[in-house]
Amino acid sequence: MNRNERLFLKKEALKLPKNCIVVEIGSWTGGSSEVFAQAISNKNGMIYCIDTWDYRKDKCDPILFQKAQGRNILKEFIKRMKPYNHRALIGKNEQFLNQFEDGSVDLVFIDADHTYAGAKADVENWLPKVKPGGVLCGHDYGRDEYGVTQAVHEIFGTVENPARSMWKVKI
């Protein structure tokens, strides 16, 4: 994630109200998680970081598999996020949908399954969880090797593209 993308995430998080709830679908080593956590730290906010943290060849995107070689991705996440108020939820994001009431989340950030079917399911599953006036956004938009753009366009038509490969919809 580049500087402009991090800046976009920070700006969005700074707009959130006190006691906000952020749900991140796909946390990897916690780079974006940390941006959110820092921005909401003085708001008594909570970020829920959902990931399988299972980067075996048969379990993830080939690009992530290559990037994960020789690394303990979960350990990197834990070290990075230790100072912040957060909850790591280990598993597939669908497992945790029932932990969030519809209309209860201020911001959902999707950066998990980049296939068309996976991205579409993630958006459709998490959209109802976002509060009116909240934000649903994600990463890897506009990248030909992924199905994110097609899925997002089918659901929303036009979306904001505030920073390189980010997409955003205000609910």
Helices and strands as residue ranges (DSSP letters): H 3-14, E 21-25, H 31-40, G 41-43, E 46-51, H 62-68, H 73-81, E 86-90, G 93-99, E 105-110, H 116-126, G 127-129, E 130-139, H 148-156, E 166-170
